[in-house]
Amino acid sequence: MERTSEIARGVKRLAKDFRAVVLLIAQTSRHAGDGSEEVTVTDARDSGAIEDSADFLIGCWRPELKAGLSPEGFMDVEGQLWFRILKARRGMQAQFHVVFDGPTLQVREPESEGVTIP
């Protein structure tokens, strides 16, 4: 935990010194599950240290990994990556998703709007 705090503060200083956006990716803890459910702030490993230093926290999950999806349900969410802003210093809130095409390694906007999380 102490090492994570040190790294998080260092990344924040680096971003300020260079006036640049720095992305830090954090692994979720095991209790967060398999990545099929929405991620929360507390799901990140050593989340307190990271949350304290971060201006924004964005959670990402893949609903297609959810166990027990019907074939129709799977087809509705296949390739989707969902994102939610979990923390924003200025209070912004948003949720959105993109589609990941594995064979071409491309991320693109979804073709239809109004998609709901299964």
N, C-alpha and C positions, 0 to 999 in steps of 0.2 A: 504494500500500500504506500509506504513512504517513497519508494522508487517511482511508482506511478505518479504521485503528487509532484515529485521533482521533474519528471519528464513533461507532465502537463503544463507546469509553470514555465519550463524552458521553451516549449513550443509556443506558448502565448507571447513570451518575450521576443522570440524569433519573428513572429508575425508582426509585432509592433515595430521592432527595429527595422525591418525591411518593408513595412507598410504593404504587406502582402497577405493574401488569403492562404492559410495553411489548413489542410485537411488531415485529421488524425482519425484513423480507423481503430475502433475498439471491438474486441471480441465480446460476445455476450457470455454470461455465466451459464452453467449447465441447467440451472432451473428455468432458464428462458425457453427451453424446449428445442425443437428441431428447425426453427426458422420459419415455421408455417403460420405462426400467430404474430399479431402486432407486438412490436417491441416497446418497452417502457424505459424510462430513465434508470430505474433500479436494475434493469436486466444487464447493463454493461458491467463488465468486470471492473472493480475498483471505481464504480461510477461516481462516488462522491468527489474524488480527486479530479476526475475528468470534468464533471458537471461544474465544479467550482471555477475552473479556468476557462471553460468554453463560452463563447458568445452564442453559439447555436449548437444544438444537439439534434441530429436527424436519425430516426430509427428506420430500418429497412427490413422487410420480410417478404417471403414468397408463399402466397396462399396455396399454390399448386402442391406444396409439400404436405398439406394437411391430410392426415390419415382419414380414410373412409369417405373421400369425395366420390360422388357418383361420376360415371363417365361424362355426363353432361356438365356437371359442376367442374370437373377437371378441364374440359374444353373451354369453359368460360374464363378460366384464370391461367391457362397454360402460358408460361413465359412471362407472366406479370411480376414486376417488382414494385411493391408498394412502399411509399415513404411518408413519414409524418414528422413534422417539426415538433420535437419534444420540449425544446427550450429555445427561446429567443430573447435576448436582452431587451428588445423593444416590444415584446409581447405579440409578435406575429404568430399566427397559427395557420397551418395548411396541411392538407393531405393530398397526395397525388400518386399516380402510378405511371410506369413506362412498361414497354414490352421488350424483353431480351430475346433475340433470335440466336440461339446457340450455334447453329451451323455457320452463320456469317459473323458472329460475335458483334452484332450491331444492336444498339439500344435505340428504340424509336418511340414516337408517340403512339398511343393506342388508336385504333381505327374508329372506335365508337365511344361516345361519352355515355355517362349514366351507368357505368359498370359498378356493381356493388361487391363488397367483400363477402365471400361465402361464409 
